[in-house]
Amino acid sequence: MDNQRLILIFALAAVLFLIYSAWMQDYGRPAQPQVAHETSLSQEAATPTPSAGAEDVPQVLTTPETLMPGSTLSEMQAAPSEAPIRVETDVFHVEISPRGGTVSAAWLLDYAAVADRPDDPFQLLKPVPPNMFIAQSGLLGGDSVDLPTHEALFEATQTLYQLGPDQDSLEVELLWTSDTGIEVRKRYVFERGRYLIRTSQSVTNDTDAPVVVRQYNQLQRTDLYDPNESRFIHTFTGGVYYSPEDKYKKVSFDDMRKGKLDRTVVDGWIAMMQHYFLAAWIPPRGVAETFYTNVLGNTRYIIGKYSPAVSIAPGTTQVFENELFVGPKLQHTLSSIAPGLELAVDYGWLTVIAQPIFWVLSKIYLLVGNWGWAIIFLTILIKLLFYKLSETSYKSMANMRQLAPRLQALKDRYGDDKQRLNQAMMEMYKTEKINPLGGCLPILIQIPVFIALYWVLLESVELRYAPFILWLDNLSAPDPFFILPLIMGASMFVQMKLNPPPPDPMQAKIMMALPFIFTVFFAFFPSGLVLYWTVNNLLSIAQQWYITRTIEKEAAANKRKR
């Protein structure tokens, strides 16, 4: 029984190791080779997306003919100029390529690319590698139908659109016409304060025969290369789709290479996501769309969707509507856009605990205005919530500490006779009315909270580059000077001293080594998480010291009475 505390400590260490291992297995990816040279942002945005011909267009069947892209690069005339169409709103700058009306670049104005350059906005969409990431759309028709895919050349009336101070929305329209009498208008509607873009493809049939049409939307990207990413913390980059039946499903790049997704879904959505940010196509409600994936050259990954075939009668117009989200993983925003979209903030299997924790954390932040102080007050609330459980645990430890000399005497008396030693110990526990496992359960119950908070601090974009005080200017990154991990290690060492020492000298040495091991381990964790653990340790020390002193005084008083 005297080994229970040691077993518990090792269990905690094992849980932390398994968290890290599972996270690496689910989200880890091989490091991408560093690119020797990158062009400027303006040059990159002006560069058209490399074409892959028809292979990056979804291949689908309809009765009675096969729908294929009506025009390819080889069939289209060379464009005199393909300068991107620039769109400026209050939340982002977007560039739309005339080639297919592709959303080829997007800078998020409220999010810095790196912590030390707050005026340099983060670029989520980008038309060329590394980190190529674009949103494409197009139309598919039969062999005899000329319809624009994402390779067709559109025209726009102007190259710069700006959301004025008195405007709440901004519309960008691109036009494509064929010699056979089909006209397609692509529209993008931007709204003030929103990362959601309303899109539509309007098809007017001025021919003499019906036209069968599908619309498709897809996201295409390469592997993520981030030189600032921690080597010890990896997050998921890849495809995601949602369906009412399967709920939230991740499709990693490895999954895309192994096989193609082919899934018909009503009221779902598709997305490409990375740490803190995502782009997602959200189809209209009630429409059965087919979700698909594709891999081009083993370097470019596509997740997309296409609609059912629609027959457009002569002289009529069909409008295909969708929404495109390009922005940060803000839970309250995502939940209002589409069912399940808030799950893009991936808290893993403890989402049911993590989401309430984040809700409380965000409410505290609204009061104090600093995420570091919000974490501290959240720690106090969690400590109060588990106060009675912790009290039970610390009383058990304090009582075990009182028995330590007697347990050592039993060990000296019975030596290597484990059976008689255990019997004598159990008799002593029964006589003193002490449960040696009483300190274990309260700590085990708190482990899921710790894991959930780990994911909250890792996944919540609100804490990205969030400053605290003094040298802690980024709670989402490790402490650059390792001061906080050292304080945490020292507090853990003090906690060890307050606990009953194990009778075995080897066990005692191992337990004393654990604070140093955890200090190294936590040195690579986000400083926000280390802040929580440090404050929790300090509060635990105060509570444990008070309970231990109280029990020691009671024991001394009882001894004097005897």
Backbone torsions as a table, in degrees:
resi	resn	phi	psi	omega
1	MET	NA	-25.8	-178.7
2	ASP	-72.2	-4.6	179.3
3	ASN	-93.1	-2.3	-171.8
4	GLN	-63.4	-41.5	-178.9
5	ARG	-63.3	-42.2	179.0
6	LEU	-64.0	-42.7	178.7
7	ILE	-60.7	-40.3	179.9
8	LEU	-62.4	-44.3	179.4
9	ILE	-61.6	-44.3	178.5
10	PHE	-65.2	-34.1	177.4
11	ALA	-62.8	-42.3	178.1
12	LEU	-62.7	-44.3	178.4
13	ALA	-62.3	-39.5	179.6
14	ALA	-65.8	-39.8	178.6
15	VAL	-61.8	-45.1	178.9
16	LEU	-61.5	-40.9	178.5
17	PHE	-65.4	-40.1	179.4
18	LEU	-67.2	-35.6	175.3
19	ILE	-57.7	-49.9	-178.9
20	TYR	-63.1	-42.8	-178.6
21	SER	-65.7	-44.0	-179.9
22	ALA	-65.8	-38.5	178.2
23	TRP	-63.7	-42.7	177.3
24	MET	-62.8	-40.0	-178.0
25	GLN	-68.0	-40.1	-177.1
26	ASP	-78.6	-38.8	-169.7
27	TYR	-119.0	-13.2	-177.7
28	GLY	-64.9	151.1	178.4
29	ARG	-148.6	154.9	179.5
30	PRO	-66.2	142.6	179.7
31	ALA	-64.7	139.0	179.9
32	GLN	-87.1	145.3	179.5
33	PRO	-63.9	140.0	-178.7
34	GLN	-70.5	134.4	-179.7
35	VAL	-83.5	133.7	-172.9
36	ALA	-69.0	-33.3	-174.9
37	HIS	-148.0	140.2	175.8
38	GLU	-127.5	142.5	176.7
39	THR	-76.5	169.8	178.7
40	SER	-68.8	164.3	-178.6
41	LEU	-61.0	-40.8	-178.8
42	SER	-66.8	-38.5	178.2
43	GLN	-67.0	-41.6	-179.1
44	GLU	-63.6	-44.2	-176.3
45	ALA	-66.4	-28.6	-179.8
46	ALA	-81.3	-12.2	-177.3
47	THR	-81.5	126.5	179.7
48	PRO	-66.7	150.3	178.9
49	THR	-64.3	134.5	178.3
50	PRO	-59.8	132.2	-177.8
51	SER	-88.2	144.3	175.5
52	ALA	-113.4	21.3	-177.9
53	GLY	69.0	-143.0	-176.8
54	ALA	-87.6	-3.5	-174.3
55	GLU	-71.6	-19.4	177.7
56	ASP	-98.0	12.7	173.8
57	VAL	-101.0	133.3	-178.0
58	PRO	-60.7	136.2	177.6
59	GLN	-100.8	112.8	-177.0
60	VAL	-132.0	160.9	-179.2
61	LEU	-113.2	145.7	171.3
62	THR	-141.9	157.1	180.0
63	THR	-88.1	130.1	5.1
64	PRO	-103.8	9.0	-173.3
65	GLU	-126.7	162.6	177.8
66	THR	-83.0	130.8	176.9
67	LEU	-85.1	122.3	179.8
68	MET	-132.9	156.3	177.2
69	PRO	-57.1	133.8	-175.1
70	GLY	-78.6	-18.8	-179.7
71	SER	-146.5	138.0	177.4
72	THR	-116.2	173.8	-178.3
73	LEU	-58.6	-37.2	-177.1
74	SER	-68.3	-23.6	-177.6
75	GLU	-91.4	-17.0	-175.3
76	MET	-91.6	148.9	176.3
77	GLN	-72.1	148.5	178.9
78	ALA	-64.8	137.2	-178.9
79	ALA	-80.0	135.1	176.7
80	PRO	-64.2	-31.6	178.1
81	SER	-155.0	134.1	177.2
82	GLU	-121.9	37.7	177.3
83	ALA	-61.4	136.6	-177.1
84	PRO	-67.0	152.0	175.4
85	ILE	-87.7	120.6	-175.9
86	ARG	-94.7	135.6	179.0
87	VAL	-126.7	126.6	-178.3
88	GLU	-122.1	120.6	175.2
89	THR	-121.4	-170.8	-178.5
90	ASP	-80.1	-14.3	-177.6
91	VAL	-114.2	-25.2	176.0
92	PHE	-155.9	162.9	169.3
93	HIS	-106.2	130.3	-177.3
94	VAL	-124.9	145.0	173.4
95	GLU	-122.9	130.6	-179.6
96	ILE	-114.0	124.1	-179.7
97	SER	-80.6	134.4	173.2
98	PRO	-60.3	-23.5	177.8
99	ARG	-73.9	93.7	178.1
100	GLY	84.7	-1.9	-174.7
101	GLY	65.2	29.7	-178.7
102	THR	-72.5	133.4	172.1
103	VAL	-79.3	100.3	-167.5
104	SER	-98.2	-17.0	-179.4
105	ALA	-152.9	145.3	177.2
106	ALA	-153.0	125.9	175.5
107	TRP	-110.5	129.9	179.9
108	LEU	-93.2	109.7	-169.1
109	LEU	-69.3	-25.6	-177.5
110	ASP	-89.3	3.9	-176.7
111	TYR	-131.4	123.0	-177.6
112	ALA	-77.6	148.7	177.5
113	ALA	-67.0	-43.5	176.7
114	VAL	-136.1	156.2	-172.4
115	ALA	-63.1	-35.6	-175.0
116	ASP	-87.1	3.2	175.4
117	ARG	-131.4	76.2	-174.0
118	PRO	-65.6	-21.0	-178.7
119	ASP	-88.0	-3.5	179.3
120	ASP	-97.1	104.4	-173.1
121	PRO	-69.6	152.1	179.6
122	PHE	-76.0	132.3	178.0
123	GLN	-100.5	117.3	179.7
124	LEU	-91.6	-50.1	177.6
125	LEU	-95.7	142.4	-172.6
126	LYS	-155.2	135.0	-170.9
127	PRO	-84.9	-12.7	-176.9
128	VAL	-133.9	155.3	175.0
129	PRO	-66.7	158.3	-5.6
130	PRO	-73.5	159.3	178.8
131	ASN	64.2	35.0	173.0
132	MET	-60.9	131.3	-175.4
133	PHE	-156.4	114.0	-175.0
134	ILE	-138.8	160.3	177.0
135	ALA	-117.7	119.4	-174.2
136	GLN	-116.8	157.1	176.0
137	SER	-152.8	158.9	-179.9
138	GLY	-175.3	-174.5	-178.9
139	LEU	-127.3	147.1	178.4
140	LEU	-122.1	136.5	178.3
141	GLY	-137.3	-173.4	179.2
142	GLY	-75.7	176.9	-177.4
143	ASP	-60.1	-31.2	-176.5
144	SER	-94.6	5.6	-175.9
145	VAL	-109.7	131.8	179.7
146	ASP	-97.8	105.8	-179.6
147	LEU	-131.2	149.8	-176.2
148	PRO	-83.5	123.9	168.5
149	THR	-87.3	-169.3	178.5
150	HIS	-74.6	4.6	176.1
151	GLU	-101.9	-8.9	-178.2
152	ALA	-72.2	155.1	-178.8
153	LEU	-97.0	121.5	178.4
154	PHE	-102.4	165.6	176.8
155	GLU	-121.5	147.9	176.2
156	ALA	-131.8	153.4	-177.5
157	THR	-77.0	-20.0	178.4
158	GLN	-150.3	163.6	-176.8
159	THR	-107.0	-3.0	179.2
160	LEU	-138.0	125.8	176.3
161	TYR	-123.7	129.7	-179.4
162	GLN	-128.8	134.3	177.5
163	LEU	-79.0	112.1	-177.6
164	GLY	-74.2	162.8	-178.5
165	PRO	-62.2	-23.5	-180.0
166	ASP	-101.0	9.7	-179.3
167	GLN	-105.5	142.2	174.1
168	ASP	-102.3	-17.1	179.6
169	SER	-147.8	162.0	-177.0
170	LEU	-143.7	129.7	-178.3
171	GLU	-113.6	132.2	176.3
172	VAL	-117.0	128.0	-178.1
173	GLU	-123.4	135.8	176.3
174	LEU	-121.9	145.0	-173.7
175	LEU	-122.7	138.6	173.4
176	TRP	-135.2	133.5	177.9
177	THR	-131.2	151.8	177.5
178	SER	-114.2	163.2	178.4
179	ASP	-71.5	-17.1	-176.8
180	THR	-88.0	-7.2	176.8
181	GLY	106.8	21.8	176.5
182	ILE	-108.3	132.2	-179.9
183	GLU	-121.5	133.8	179.7
184	VAL	-125.5	129.1	176.0
185	ARG	-118.0	123.4	174.7
186	LYS	-100.1	130.2	-179.1
187	ARG	-124.4	138.7	174.1
188	TYR	-124.7	123.5	-179.4
189	VAL	-113.6	118.0	179.7
190	PHE	-103.2	141.1	-179.2
191	GLU	-122.5	148.7	-178.7
192	ARG	-61.0	132.5	175.9
193	GLY	74.2	9.5	-175.3
194	ARG	-124.9	143.0	174.3
195	TYR	-94.3	4.4	179.7
196	LEU	-94.7	126.4	-179.7
197	ILE	-109.8	123.6	174.8
198	ARG	-84.7	126.9	-176.0
199	THR	-123.9	155.9	175.5
200	SER	-154.4	151.2	171.5
201	GLN	-123.4	112.7	-176.1
202	SER	-102.6	120.0	-176.7
203	VAL	-111.7	119.9	177.5
204	THR	-108.2	124.7	-178.0
205	ASN	-101.6	103.0	177.0
206	ASP	-103.8	20.4	176.2
207	THR	-89.0	-177.1	-178.0
208	ASP	-95.4	1.5	-176.7
209	ALA	-134.8	155.8	175.9
210	PRO	-62.6	151.0	179.4
211	VAL	-122.7	126.7	177.3
212	VAL	-93.1	125.9	-170.9
213	VAL	-136.2	141.1	164.6
214	ARG	-120.0	149.9	170.8
215	GLN	-109.3	148.8	176.9
216	TYR	-134.7	153.8	176.5
217	ASN	-138.7	137.0	-179.1
218	GLN	-147.5	158.0	175.6
219	LEU	-116.5	132.9	-177.4
220	GLN	-129.0	134.4	179.5
221	ARG	-154.5	166.8	173.2
222	THR	-104.6	176.6	175.8
223	ASP	-57.8	150.1	178.8
224	LEU	-82.2	130.0	171.6
225	TYR	-119.7	116.6	-179.1
226	ASP	-130.5	102.9	-178.6
227	PRO	-66.0	-16.5	-179.0
228	ASN	-92.9	-1.8	-177.6
229	GLU	-73.7	139.3	177.6
230	SER	-66.6	139.7	177.8
231	ARG	-72.9	-15.4	-174.7
232	PHE	-101.9	-8.7	-179.4
233	ILE	-130.1	116.9	-179.2
234	HIS	-119.4	139.1	178.0
235	THR	-122.1	165.0	-172.9
236	PHE	-75.2	131.4	169.1
237	THR	-125.9	123.2	-178.9
238	GLY	163.7	-165.0	-178.0
239	GLY	-88.5	155.1	178.6
240	VAL	-144.7	143.2	168.4
241	TYR	-138.2	158.5	-179.7
242	TYR	-128.7	136.0	172.3
243	SER	-137.9	151.1	178.9
244	PRO	-59.7	-26.1	-178.8
245	GLU	-83.5	-50.7	-175.6
246	ASP	-90.1	-11.1	-174.1
247	LYS	59.8	-138.1	-171.8
248	TYR	-84.9	119.9	-177.8
249	LYS	-127.1	126.7	175.6
250	LYS	-90.7	140.1	176.3
251	VAL	-124.8	97.6	-177.1
252	SER	-70.7	166.7	177.0
253	PHE	-62.5	-34.4	175.5
254	ASP	-63.4	-40.7	176.9
255	ASP	-61.2	-40.5	179.7
256	MET	-64.4	-36.9	178.8
257	ARG	-70.2	-31.8	-177.6
258	LYS	-75.8	-31.4	-178.2
259	GLY	-173.4	158.1	-176.5
260	LYS	-91.7	137.8	174.6
261	LEU	-74.6	137.1	176.0
262	ASP	-147.7	94.5	-169.0
263	ARG	-142.1	123.4	177.3
264	THR	-90.2	126.8	-172.0
265	VAL	-135.3	139.3	171.4
266	VAL	-110.1	133.0	178.3
267	ASP	62.4	44.7	175.4
268	GLY	-120.1	-165.3	177.2
269	TRP	-160.1	162.7	176.5
270	ILE	-124.4	155.5	-178.7
271	ALA	-156.8	156.3	163.7
272	MET	-115.0	128.8	-175.4
273	MET	-131.1	157.4	173.4
274	GLN	-143.8	-179.0	-176.7
275	HIS	-57.4	120.9	175.4
276	TYR	79.4	-21.4	-171.6
277	PHE	-134.3	160.4	176.4
278	LEU	-158.5	162.5	167.1
279	ALA	-125.3	138.7	-175.0
280	ALA	-143.4	139.6	169.8
281	TRP	-98.8	126.2	179.7
282	ILE	-116.5	111.1	-179.8
283	PRO	-76.1	167.1	177.0
284	PRO	-66.9	155.5	-177.6
285	ARG	-69.9	144.8	173.8
286	GLY	82.7	3.5	-179.1
287	VAL	-104.8	131.0	179.0
288	ALA	-83.4	103.0	-179.5
289	GLU	-106.4	149.7	179.7
290	THR	-99.5	123.6	178.7
291	PHE	-92.5	140.4	-178.1
292	TYR	-144.7	161.8	172.1
293	THR	-131.7	161.2	178.2
294	ASN	-156.6	156.2	177.2
295	VAL	-128.7	129.5	-179.0
296	LEU	-112.6	116.7	176.3
297	GLY	61.8	18.6	179.3
298	ASN	63.0	14.0	-179.7
299	THR	-128.4	-20.8	-179.6
300	ARG	-119.4	133.0	-172.9
301	TYR	-119.1	136.6	-175.1
302	ILE	-125.4	133.9	164.9
303	ILE	-127.1	131.7	-174.3
304	GLY	-151.0	-176.0	179.4
305	LYS	-150.0	150.2	172.8
306	TYR	-135.6	153.7	-172.4
307	SER	-89.6	168.6	170.5
308	PRO	-64.0	157.4	178.4
309	ALA	-70.0	137.1	179.6
310	VAL	-123.5	132.1	177.0
311	SER	-93.0	122.2	-178.4
312	ILE	-105.0	116.3	-177.6
313	ALA	-71.2	156.0	177.7
314	PRO	-57.9	137.1	177.9
315	GLY	79.1	9.3	-179.7
316	THR	-119.4	169.4	-178.3
317	THR	-127.3	137.1	175.4
318	GLN	-118.0	130.4	-179.6
319	VAL	-111.3	124.7	174.8
320	PHE	-102.9	117.5	-175.9
321	GLU	-109.7	146.8	176.7
322	ASN	-152.6	169.9	172.8
323	GLU	-125.0	141.9	179.5
324	LEU	-121.8	119.1	175.7
325	PHE	-101.0	128.6	177.4
326	VAL	-134.7	103.8	-177.2
327	GLY	173.3	-162.3	-176.3
328	PRO	-80.6	160.7	178.1
329	LYS	-85.0	75.4	177.1
330	LEU	-94.3	114.4	-170.8
331	GLN	-58.7	-46.4	-176.0
332	HIS	-66.3	-29.5	177.2
333	THR	-75.0	-47.0	-176.4
334	LEU	-63.4	-39.6	-177.1
335	SER	-64.9	-24.8	-179.5
336	SER	-86.2	-8.7	-176.3
337	ILE	-91.8	-48.1	-177.9
338	ALA	-154.9	149.7	177.6
339	PRO	-59.3	131.6	176.6
340	GLY	80.6	-5.2	-177.5
341	LEU	-67.9	-26.0	178.0
342	GLU	-67.2	-15.9	177.9
343	LEU	-71.2	-9.9	173.5
344	ALA	-60.8	-25.1	169.4
345	VAL	-78.8	92.4	-164.5
346	ASP	-86.9	100.7	177.8
347	TYR	-93.3	5.3	176.6
348	GLY	74.2	-153.5	-172.8
349	TRP	-75.0	-6.1	177.4
350	LEU	-107.7	29.1	178.8
351	THR	-56.1	-37.3	-177.9
352	VAL	-62.2	-25.6	175.7
353	ILE	-93.8	-39.4	-173.7
354	ALA	-66.9	-39.7	-178.1
355	GLN	-63.2	-45.3	174.7
356	PRO	-62.5	-36.6	178.0
357	ILE	-61.2	-44.8	179.6
358	PHE	-65.9	-37.8	179.2
359	TRP	-60.3	-46.4	178.7
360	VAL	-64.0	-43.5	-179.8
361	LEU	-59.7	-43.3	-179.0
362	SER	-67.6	-35.1	177.6
363	LYS	-67.2	-39.4	176.9
364	ILE	-64.3	-39.6	179.6
365	TYR	-60.4	-38.5	178.9
366	LEU	-61.3	-27.8	180.0
367	LEU	-84.0	-40.9	-172.7
368	VAL	-100.6	-21.8	175.6
369	GLY	74.7	14.6	178.9
370	ASN	-148.0	129.3	-175.6
371	TRP	-69.5	-29.9	177.8
372	GLY	-64.9	-47.6	177.8
373	TRP	-67.0	-32.6	176.6
374	ALA	-61.7	-39.9	178.0
375	ILE	-64.3	-41.3	-179.9
376	ILE	-63.5	-46.4	-179.9
377	PHE	-68.5	-33.9	175.0
378	LEU	-63.2	-40.0	177.8
379	THR	-60.8	-41.5	178.6
380	ILE	-63.8	-42.0	179.0
381	LEU	-63.8	-42.8	178.5
382	ILE	-63.9	-38.7	178.9
383	LYS	-64.6	-39.9	177.0
384	LEU	-66.6	-37.4	179.5
385	LEU	-62.1	-38.7	-179.0
386	PHE	-99.3	17.5	-173.4
387	TYR	-58.5	-47.5	-176.9
388	LYS	-66.2	-39.7	176.9
389	LEU	-63.4	-44.0	179.1
390	SER	-64.6	-37.9	179.4
391	GLU	-61.6	-42.5	177.6
392	THR	-61.3	-42.9	-179.4
393	SER	-63.7	-47.2	-176.5
394	TYR	-69.8	-32.5	174.9
395	LYS	-65.1	-41.4	177.7
396	SER	-61.9	-42.9	179.1
397	MET	-65.3	-40.6	-179.7
398	ALA	-64.6	-41.3	177.4
399	ASN	-65.4	-39.8	177.1
400	MET	-64.7	-34.5	177.9
401	ARG	-64.3	-36.5	177.7
402	GLN	-66.0	-30.8	-178.5
403	LEU	-86.0	-7.6	-174.1
404	ALA	-53.3	-47.1	179.2
405	PRO	-62.8	-38.2	179.8
406	ARG	-70.1	-36.0	176.3
407	LEU	-65.0	-39.0	178.4
408	GLN	-65.6	-36.7	178.3
409	ALA	-65.4	-38.7	176.6
410	LEU	-63.8	-40.4	179.8
411	LYS	-64.1	-40.0	178.7
412	ASP	-67.7	-33.9	-177.5
413	ARG	-71.5	-45.0	-173.9
414	TYR	-95.7	-11.6	174.8
415	GLY	58.4	-123.1	-175.9
416	ASP	-89.5	4.6	179.0
417	ASP	-80.4	86.8	-173.5
418	LYS	-63.6	-38.2	-176.7
419	GLN	-64.0	-49.8	179.8
420	ARG	-66.3	-36.3	178.3
421	LEU	-61.7	-47.7	-180.0
422	ASN	-63.7	-39.5	177.6
423	GLN	-62.1	-44.2	179.9
424	ALA	-64.8	-38.6	179.1
425	MET	-66.5	-43.5	179.5
426	MET	-62.9	-38.6	177.6
427	GLU	-63.9	-40.5	178.6
428	MET	-65.2	-44.2	178.7
429	TYR	-60.5	-38.8	-179.6
430	LYS	-68.7	-40.9	-179.9
431	THR	-65.7	-43.1	-177.8
432	GLU	-84.7	-2.8	-179.6
433	LYS	56.9	51.5	-179.9
434	ILE	-120.3	132.4	174.6
435	ASN	-98.8	110.3	-177.6
436	PRO	-64.8	-18.2	177.8
437	LEU	-93.4	2.3	-175.7
438	GLY	-62.4	-25.6	-179.5
439	GLY	-88.1	-7.0	-174.2
440	CYS	-83.5	-51.2	-173.3
441	LEU	-57.5	-46.3	179.4
442	PRO	-57.3	-37.9	180.0
443	ILE	-71.3	-41.2	-179.9
444	LEU	-62.2	-36.2	179.3
445	ILE	-64.4	-31.7	-176.9
446	GLN	-81.3	-14.9	-178.3
447	ILE	-61.2	-44.6	177.2
448	PRO	-59.4	-33.5	177.4
449	VAL	-65.1	-41.9	178.4
450	PHE	-62.2	-44.1	180.0
451	ILE	-64.5	-43.4	179.5
452	ALA	-61.8	-42.1	178.7
453	LEU	-65.1	-35.1	175.6
454	TYR	-56.1	-47.3	-179.3
455	TRP	-69.8	-34.8	177.6
456	VAL	-61.0	-48.0	-178.2
457	LEU	-70.2	-27.5	-178.9
458	LEU	-81.7	-36.0	-170.8
459	GLU	-97.6	-22.4	-172.0
460	SER	-77.4	116.1	-178.0
461	VAL	-65.5	-22.1	179.1
462	GLU	-61.1	-27.8	-179.0
463	LEU	-92.1	-1.4	179.9
464	ARG	-62.9	120.6	179.5
465	TYR	61.3	20.1	-178.3
466	ALA	-72.0	127.7	179.1
467	PRO	-84.0	159.8	174.5
468	PHE	-121.0	-99.2	178.8
469	ILE	-140.1	158.7	174.5
470	LEU	50.8	-123.7	-175.2
471	TRP	-79.7	-11.7	-178.6
472	LEU	-85.6	82.9	-176.8
473	ASP	-101.4	6.4	179.6
474	ASN	-155.1	98.5	-176.5
475	LEU	-72.2	-14.3	179.5
476	SER	-89.9	-1.3	179.8
477	ALA	-119.7	159.3	176.6
478	PRO	-62.7	154.4	176.6
479	ASP	-60.9	118.5	-175.7
480	PRO	-65.2	-24.0	-178.4
481	PHE	-108.9	3.0	177.0
482	PHE	59.7	21.8	-178.9
483	ILE	-70.9	-47.7	-178.1
484	LEU	-63.7	-42.9	174.9
485	PRO	-60.0	-34.8	177.8
486	LEU	-66.9	-40.2	176.7
487	ILE	-64.3	-41.4	178.1
488	MET	-61.4	-44.2	178.7
489	GLY	-62.1	-40.7	178.6
490	ALA	-64.7	-40.5	179.0
491	SER	-66.3	-36.0	177.5
492	MET	-67.3	-36.3	177.5
493	PHE	-63.5	-42.0	178.0
494	VAL	-63.2	-40.5	177.1
495	GLN	-59.8	-41.1	178.8
496	MET	-60.4	-38.5	-179.8
497	LYS	-68.1	-28.2	179.0
498	LEU	-78.3	-19.4	-179.4
499	ASN	-81.6	156.9	177.8
500	PRO	-65.0	129.9	-178.7
501	PRO	-70.3	140.7	175.7
502	PRO	-69.7	145.6	-179.2
503	PRO	-65.5	-31.0	-177.8
504	ASP	-76.1	121.3	179.7
505	PRO	-59.4	-34.9	179.3
506	MET	-66.3	-42.3	176.8
507	GLN	-62.1	-40.1	179.5
508	ALA	-61.6	-40.6	179.0
509	LYS	-65.7	-40.7	-180.0
510	ILE	-64.3	-43.1	179.6
511	MET	-63.8	-37.7	178.1
512	MET	-69.1	-22.3	178.7
513	ALA	-81.3	-22.3	-176.3
514	LEU	-59.0	-41.6	177.4
515	PRO	-58.0	-36.5	178.6
516	PHE	-69.8	-38.6	178.5
517	ILE	-64.6	-45.3	-179.7
518	PHE	-67.6	-32.3	177.0
519	THR	-60.7	-45.4	177.9
520	VAL	-64.3	-42.7	-178.8
521	PHE	-61.2	-46.4	-176.8
522	PHE	-76.7	-12.8	178.7
523	ALA	-62.7	-20.3	-177.9
524	PHE	-107.9	5.6	177.1
525	PHE	-87.5	156.9	173.3
526	PRO	-54.5	137.4	-175.7
527	SER	-63.7	-24.2	175.5
528	GLY	-63.3	-39.2	177.8
529	LEU	-69.5	-40.8	178.7
530	VAL	-64.8	-36.4	176.8
531	LEU	-60.6	-45.9	177.5
532	TYR	-59.1	-47.7	-175.4
533	TRP	-66.1	-37.3	179.5
534	THR	-66.5	-48.0	179.2
535	VAL	-62.6	-40.4	177.7
536	ASN	-60.9	-42.5	178.1
537	ASN	-62.3	-44.2	-178.4
538	LEU	-64.0	-41.3	176.7
539	LEU	-66.1	-38.3	178.6
540	SER	-65.0	-40.5	178.4
541	ILE	-60.7	-44.5	179.8
542	ALA	-62.6	-45.0	-179.6
543	GLN	-66.9	-42.7	-178.5
544	GLN	-67.9	-39.3	178.4
545	TRP	-62.6	-44.0	-179.6
546	TYR	-63.2	-45.9	-178.7
547	ILE	-66.6	-41.7	179.6
548	THR	-62.0	-45.9	178.4
549	ARG	-61.2	-40.0	-179.2
550	THR	-63.4	-45.7	-179.1
551	ILE	-67.6	-37.6	178.2
552	GLU	-64.0	-39.6	177.6
553	LYS	-65.9	-41.2	178.5
554	GLU	-64.0	-41.1	178.8
555	ALA	-64.0	-40.9	179.0
556	ALA	-65.9	-39.1	179.2
557	ALA	-66.0	-41.7	178.4
558	ASN	-65.1	-35.7	179.8
559	LYS	-66.1	-39.2	179.8
560	ARG	-67.7	-34.2	180.0
561	LYS	-66.2	-34.6	179.3
562	ARG	-70.2	NA	NA
